[in-house]
Amino acid sequence: MDKRSFFIYLISYSYQKIHAMAARKLPPLNALRAFEAAGRLLSFTRAGAELHVTQAAISHQIKALEEWLGLPLFRRRGRAIVLTENGQSYLPAVRDGLDLLADATERLARRRESGVVTVSTLASFAAAWLVPRLGRFRAQHPDVDVRVTASDDIVDFARDEVDLAVRYGNGDWPDLEVWPLMTEDLFPVCSPALLRGPHPLRMPADLRHHTLLHDDMRETWRMWLLAAGVEGVDAERGPGFNLSTLVIDAAVDGQGVALARSALAAGHLASGRLVQPFAFELPAEYAYYVVHPSRAVEHPKVRVFRDWLLRMAAAESDGSR
């Protein structure tokens, strides 16, 4: 077949398919559902109960279907009904068709609920709190994949492809839905090795003999020392790091004492890599919040992930009391 003949054949075949689709006629779906239920149960009354309609409504749908087909589907025998030969041959095809439609609808619903949820948050929070817990979310919701974007920049939901964010601040973000996630406390942490040696950490005043480790918020050490009533310690001295996770890593390595945030230090404290030498804790000025545009929760996958975050944080907060 040359190219011209093939092109003519392709146009002809496409036209036939389009014409066949346009000419396709199907009975009303409600009538088919009524017929399938009545044929399976051999009862208009029970079919009505299953479909949450009256027996009269089922009878009306069956009559309309028989008129549409031009063939009887049921025959009455006393107070009972039986399928005619036409009804017996039609029922399996209708049942298979409804099953296919139900399966396709369920797959579409699962696809809407599944997929990828993109969450933006601070790198420190992602590494210390979020990522170690994502396996639990995956076990509960295997159809939803989480993509974590770690950045200190505030996400622009109108521009960036992000579904929701975990932010650290005072909770004032206009035009967004804001959900409190967790508060935190500030307290010194260090390697267990610093509890021994020539200057063991036993009381806050012992900090004068040790290196203070800082993140970008150097002011927090001064605030903690003031609240704890500690004098004679230079709150400005010591190395600084631009990420809170790096401060924690330096403390684990024994390089000094870090002023930790409870959410970020919990894992290291639980494992024993870090210890909290003093009981005094200072409530942090800011907290963590889940934020997203109102329209985001139109997608079930986003709502599922948001609610999981809130439940996880609440459960851990209750467990720490």
Contacts in CASP RR format, 6 or more apart in sequence:
PFRMAT RR
TARGET T0000
AUTHOR 0000-0000-0000
METHOD contacts of the structure
MODEL  1
MDKRSFFIYLISYSYQKIHAMAARKLPPLNALRAFEAAGRLLSFTRAGAE
LHVTQAAISHQIKALEEWLGLPLFRRRGRAIVLTENGQSYLPAVRDGLDL
LADATERLARRRESGVVTVSTLASFAAAWLVPRLGRFRAQHPDVDVRVTA
SDDIVDFARDEVDLAVRYGNGDWPDLEVWPLMTEDLFPVCSPALLRGPHP
LRMPADLRHHTLLHDDMRETWRMWLLAAGVEGVDAERGPGFNLSTLVIDA
AVDGQGVALARSALAAGHLASGRLVQPFAFELPAEYAYYVVHPSRAVEHP
KVRVFRDWLLRMAAAESDGSR
1 9 0 8 1.000
27 65 0 8 1.000
27 68 0 8 1.000
27 69 0 8 1.000
28 61 0 8 1.000
28 64 0 8 1.000
28 65 0 8 1.000
28 68 0 8 1.000
30 61 0 8 1.000
31 61 0 8 1.000
31 62 0 8 1.000
31 64 0 8 1.000
31 65 0 8 1.000
31 68 0 8 1.000
32 65 0 8 1.000
32 94 0 8 1.000
32 98 0 8 1.000
33 51 0 8 1.000
33 61 0 8 1.000
33 98 0 8 1.000
34 47 0 8 1.000
34 48 0 8 1.000
34 51 0 8 1.000
34 53 0 8 1.000
34 57 0 8 1.000
34 58 0 8 1.000
34 61 0 8 1.000
34 62 0 8 1.000
34 65 0 8 1.000
35 61 0 8 1.000
35 62 0 8 1.000
35 65 0 8 1.000
35 73 0 8 1.000
35 90 0 8 1.000
35 91 0 8 1.000
35 94 0 8 1.000
36 91 0 8 1.000
36 94 0 8 1.000
36 95 0 8 1.000
36 98 0 8 1.000
37 46 0 8 1.000
37 47 0 8 1.000
37 48 0 8 1.000
37 50 0 8 1.000
37 51 0 8 1.000
37 58 0 8 1.000
38 44 0 8 1.000
38 47 0 8 1.000
38 58 0 8 1.000
38 62 0 8 1.000
38 74 0 8 1.000
38 81 0 8 1.000
39 47 0 8 1.000
39 74 0 8 1.000
39 83 0 8 1.000
39 87 0 8 1.000
39 91 0 8 1.000
40 47 0 8 1.000
40 91 0 8 1.000
40 95 0 8 1.000
41 47 0 8 1.000
41 50 0 8 1.000
42 80 0 8 1.000
42 81 0 8 1.000
42 82 0 8 1.000
42 83 0 8 1.000
43 81 0 8 1.000
44 55 0 8 1.000
44 58 0 8 1.000
44 59 0 8 1.000
44 62 0 8 1.000
44 81 0 8 1.000
45 55 0 8 1.000
45 58 0 8 1.000
47 58 0 8 1.000
48 54 0 8 1.000
48 55 0 8 1.000
48 57 0 8 1.000
48 58 0 8 1.000
51 58 0 8 1.000
62 73 0 8 1.000
62 74 0 8 1.000
65 73 0 8 1.000
66 72 0 8 1.000
66 73 0 8 1.000
66 74 0 8 1.000
69 86 0 8 1.000
69 90 0 8 1.000
71 84 0 8 1.000
71 86 0 8 1.000
71 87 0 8 1.000
72 84 0 8 1.000
72 86 0 8 1.000
73 83 0 8 1.000
73 84 0 8 1.000
73 86 0 8 1.000
73 87 0 8 1.000
73 90 0 8 1.000
74 81 0 8 1.000
74 82 0 8 1.000
74 83 0 8 1.000
74 84 0 8 1.000
74 87 0 8 1.000
75 81 0 8 1.000
75 82 0 8 1.000
75 83 0 8 1.000
75 84 0 8 1.000
83 91 0 8 1.000
110 143 0 8 1.000
112 299 0 8 1.000
112 300 0 8 1.000
112 301 0 8 1.000
113 143 0 8 1.000
113 144 0 8 1.000
113 300 0 8 1.000
113 301 0 8 1.000
113 304 0 8 1.000
114 143 0 8 1.000
114 144 0 8 1.000
114 301 0 8 1.000
115 143 0 8 1.000
115 144 0 8 1.000
115 145 0 8 1.000
115 301 0 8 1.000
116 144 0 8 1.000
116 145 0 8 1.000
116 146 0 8 1.000
116 147 0 8 1.000
116 301 0 8 1.000
117 144 0 8 1.000
117 145 0 8 1.000
117 146 0 8 1.000
117 147 0 8 1.000
117 163 0 8 1.000
117 164 0 8 1.000
117 301 0 8 1.000
117 302 0 8 1.000
117 305 0 8 1.000
118 146 0 8 1.000
118 147 0 8 1.000
118 149 0 8 1.000
118 161 0 8 1.000
118 162 0 8 1.000
118 163 0 8 1.000
119 130 0 8 1.000
119 146 0 8 1.000
119 147 0 8 1.000
119 148 0 8 1.000
119 149 0 8 1.000
119 162 0 8 1.000
119 163 0 8 1.000
119 164 0 8 1.000
119 165 0 8 1.000
119 166 0 8 1.000
119 305 0 8 1.000
120 149 0 8 1.000
120 150 0 8 1.000
120 151 0 8 1.000
120 155 0 8 1.000
120 160 0 8 1.000
120 162 0 8 1.000
120 164 0 8 1.000
120 165 0 8 1.000
120 166 0 8 1.000
121 130 0 8 1.000
121 148 0 8 1.000
121 149 0 8 1.000
121 150 0 8 1.000
121 165 0 8 1.000
121 166 0 8 1.000
121 167 0 8 1.000
122 150 0 8 1.000
122 151 0 8 1.000
122 152 0 8 1.000
122 166 0 8 1.000
122 168 0 8 1.000
122 244 0 8 1.000
123 150 0 8 1.000
123 151 0 8 1.000
123 152 0 8 1.000
123 243 0 8 1.000
123 245 0 8 1.000
124 243 0 8 1.000
124 244 0 8 1.000
124 245 0 8 1.000
124 264 0 8 1.000
125 166 0 8 1.000
125 168 0 8 1.000
125 263 0 8 1.000
125 264 0 8 1.000
125 288 0 8 1.000
126 148 0 8 1.000
126 150 0 8 1.000
127 150 0 8 1.000
127 245 0 8 1.000
128 244 0 8 1.000
128 245 0 8 1.000
128 248 0 8 1.000
128 263 0 8 1.000
128 264 0 8 1.000
128 265 0 8 1.000
128 266 0 8 1.000
128 267 0 8 1.000
129 263 0 8 1.000
129 264 0 8 1.000
129 266 0 8 1.000
130 148 0 8 1.000
130 166 0 8 1.000
131 148 0 8 1.000
132 267 0 8 1.000
133 312 0 8 1.000
134 146 0 8 1.000
134 148 0 8 1.000
136 312 0 8 1.000
137 144 0 8 1.000
137 146 0 8 1.000
137 305 0 8 1.000
137 308 0 8 1.000
138 146 0 8 1.000
140 308 0 8 1.000
141 304 0 8 1.000
141 305 0 8 1.000
141 308 0 8 1.000
144 301 0 8 1.000
144 304 0 8 1.000
144 305 0 8 1.000
146 305 0 8 1.000
149 155 0 8 1.000
149 162 0 8 1.000
154 165 0 8 1.000
154 167 0 8 1.000
155 162 0 8 1.000
155 165 0 8 1.000
157 165 0 8 1.000
157 176 0 8 1.000
157 292 0 8 1.000
157 293 0 8 1.000
157 296 0 8 1.000
163 292 0 8 1.000
163 296 0 8 1.000
163 299 0 8 1.000
163 302 0 8 1.000
163 305 0 8 1.000
164 290 0 8 1.000
164 291 0 8 1.000
164 292 0 8 1.000
164 296 0 8 1.000
164 302 0 8 1.000
164 305 0 8 1.000
164 306 0 8 1.000
165 290 0 8 1.000
165 291 0 8 1.000
165 292 0 8 1.000
166 181 0 8 1.000
166 288 0 8 1.000
166 289 0 8 1.000
166 290 0 8 1.000
166 291 0 8 1.000
166 309 0 8 1.000
167 173 0 8 1.000
167 288 0 8 1.000
167 289 0 8 1.000
167 291 0 8 1.000
168 286 0 8 1.000
168 287 0 8 1.000
168 288 0 8 1.000
168 289 0 8 1.000
169 286 0 8 1.000
169 287 0 8 1.000
169 288 0 8 1.000
169 289 0 8 1.000
170 285 0 8 1.000
170 286 0 8 1.000
170 287 0 8 1.000
171 178 0 8 1.000
171 180 0 8 1.000
171 287 0 8 1.000
171 289 0 8 1.000
171 291 0 8 1.000
173 289 0 8 1.000
173 291 0 8 1.000
175 293 0 8 1.000
176 291 0 8 1.000
176 292 0 8 1.000
176 293 0 8 1.000
176 294 0 8 1.000
177 291 0 8 1.000
177 292 0 8 1.000
177 293 0 8 1.000
177 294 0 8 1.000
177 296 0 8 1.000
177 297 0 8 1.000
178 289 0 8 1.000
178 290 0 8 1.000
178 291 0 8 1.000
179 289 0 8 1.000
179 290 0 8 1.000
179 291 0 8 1.000
179 306 0 8 1.000
179 310 0 8 1.000
180 287 0 8 1.000
180 288 0 8 1.000
180 289 0 8 1.000
181 287 0 8 1.000
181 288 0 8 1.000
181 289 0 8 1.000
181 290 0 8 1.000
181 309 0 8 1.000
181 310 0 8 1.000
181 313 0 8 1.000
182 263 0 8 1.000
182 287 0 8 1.000
182 288 0 8 1.000
182 313 0 8 1.000
182 316 0 8 1.000
182 317 0 8 1.000
183 283 0 8 1.000
183 284 0 8 1.000
183 287 0 8 1.000
183 288 0 8 1.000
184 261 0 8 1.000
184 262 0 8 1.000
184 263 0 8 1.000
184 264 0 8 1.000
184 284 0 8 1.000
184 287 0 8 1.000
184 288 0 8 1.000
185 261 0 8 1.000
185 262 0 8 1.000
185 281 0 8 1.000
185 282 0 8 1.000
185 283 0 8 1.000
185 284 0 8 1.000
186 220 0 8 1.000
186 223 0 8 1.000
186 224 0 8 1.000
186 259 0 8 1.000
186 260 0 8 1.000
186 261 0 8 1.000
186 262 0 8 1.000
186 281 0 8 1.000
186 282 0 8 1.000
186 283 0 8 1.000
186 284 0 8 1.000
187 224 0 8 1.000
187 259 0 8 1.000
187 260 0 8 1.000
187 262 0 8 1.000
187 276 0 8 1.000
187 278 0 8 1.000
187 280 0 8 1.000
187 281 0 8 1.000
187 282 0 8 1.000
188 201 0 8 1.000
188 204 0 8 1.000
188 207 0 8 1.000
188 224 0 8 1.000
188 257 0 8 1.000
188 258 0 8 1.000
188 259 0 8 1.000
188 260 0 8 1.000
188 276 0 8 1.000
188 277 0 8 1.000
188 278 0 8 1.000
189 248 0 8 1.000
189 251 0 8 1.000
189 257 0 8 1.000
189 258 0 8 1.000
189 259 0 8 1.000
189 260 0 8 1.000
189 265 0 8 1.000
189 268 0 8 1.000
189 269 0 8 1.000
189 274 0 8 1.000
189 275 0 8 1.000
189 276 0 8 1.000
189 277 0 8 1.000
190 201 0 8 1.000
190 210 0 8 1.000
190 251 0 8 1.000
190 254 0 8 1.000
190 256 0 8 1.000
190 257 0 8 1.000
190 258 0 8 1.000
190 274 0 8 1.000
190 275 0 8 1.000
190 277 0 8 1.000
191 251 0 8 1.000
191 252 0 8 1.000
191 253 0 8 1.000
191 254 0 8 1.000
191 256 0 8 1.000
191 273 0 8 1.000
191 274 0 8 1.000
191 275 0 8 1.000
192 272 0 8 1.000
192 274 0 8 1.000
192 275 0 8 1.000
193 254 0 8 1.000
194 200 0 8 1.000
194 201 0 8 1.000
194 210 0 8 1.000
194 254 0 8 1.000
194 256 0 8 1.000
194 257 0 8 1.000
194 277 0 8 1.000
195 201 0 8 1.000
195 202 0 8 1.000
195 275 0 8 1.000
195 277 0 8 1.000
199 206 0 8 1.000
199 209 0 8 1.000
199 210 0 8 1.000
200 206 0 8 1.000
201 207 0 8 1.000
201 210 0 8 1.000
201 257 0 8 1.000
201 277 0 8 1.000
201 278 0 8 1.000
202 277 0 8 1.000
203 278 0 8 1.000
204 225 0 8 1.000
204 228 0 8 1.000
204 229 0 8 1.000
204 230 0 8 1.000
204 278 0 8 1.000
204 280 0 8 1.000
205 230 0 8 1.000
205 231 0 8 1.000
205 232 0 8 1.000
205 233 0 8 1.000
207 225 0 8 1.000
207 230 0 8 1.000
207 233 0 8 1.000
207 257 0 8 1.000
208 232 0 8 1.000
208 233 0 8 1.000
210 256 0 8 1.000
210 257 0 8 1.000
211 237 0 8 1.000
211 238 0 8 1.000
211 239 0 8 1.000
211 255 0 8 1.000
211 256 0 8 1.000
211 257 0 8 1.000
212 221 0 8 1.000
212 233 0 8 1.000
212 234 0 8 1.000
212 235 0 8 1.000
212 237 0 8 1.000
212 238 0 8 1.000
212 256 0 8 1.000
212 257 0 8 1.000
212 259 0 8 1.000
213 238 0 8 1.000
213 239 0 8 1.000
213 240 0 8 1.000
213 241 0 8 1.000
213 247 0 8 1.000
213 250 0 8 1.000
213 251 0 8 1.000
213 255 0 8 1.000
213 256 0 8 1.000
213 257 0 8 1.000
213 258 0 8 1.000
213 259 0 8 1.000
214 221 0 8 1.000
214 238 0 8 1.000
214 239 0 8 1.000
214 240 0 8 1.000
214 241 0 8 1.000
214 247 0 8 1.000
214 259 0 8 1.000
215 240 0 8 1.000
215 241 0 8 1.000
215 242 0 8 1.000
215 243 0 8 1.000
215 244 0 8 1.000
215 246 0 8 1.000
215 247 0 8 1.000
216 240 0 8 1.000
216 242 0 8 1.000
218 235 0 8 1.000
218 236 0 8 1.000
218 240 0 8 1.000
220 259 0 8 1.000
221 235 0 8 1.000
221 259 0 8 1.000
222 235 0 8 1.000
222 236 0 8 1.000
223 282 0 8 1.000
224 259 0 8 1.000
224 282 0 8 1.000
225 233 0 8 1.000
225 235 0 8 1.000
227 280 0 8 1.000
227 282 0 8 1.000
228 278 0 8 1.000
228 280 0 8 1.000
228 282 0 8 1.000
239 250 0 8 1.000
239 255 0 8 1.000
240 247 0 8 1.000
241 247 0 8 1.000
241 250 0 8 1.000
244 261 0 8 1.000
244 264 0 8 1.000
245 264 0 8 1.000
247 258 0 8 1.000
247 259 0 8 1.000
247 260 0 8 1.000
248 258 0 8 1.000
248 260 0 8 1.000
248 264 0 8 1.000
248 265 0 8 1.000
248 268 0 8 1.000
248 274 0 8 1.000
250 256 0 8 1.000
250 258 0 8 1.000
251 257 0 8 1.000
251 258 0 8 1.000
251 260 0 8 1.000
251 274 0 8 1.000
252 268 0 8 1.000
252 273 0 8 1.000
252 274 0 8 1.000
257 277 0 8 1.000
258 265 0 8 1.000
260 274 0 8 1.000
261 284 0 8 1.000
262 281 0 8 1.000
263 288 0 8 1.000
265 274 0 8 1.000
266 316 0 8 1.000
268 274 0 8 1.000
269 275 0 8 1.000
269 276 0 8 1.000
288 313 0 8 1.000
290 306 0 8 1.000
290 309 0 8 1.000
290 310 0 8 1.000
292 302 0 8 1.000
292 306 0 8 1.000
296 302 0 8 1.000
297 303 0 8 1.000
297 306 0 8 1.000
END
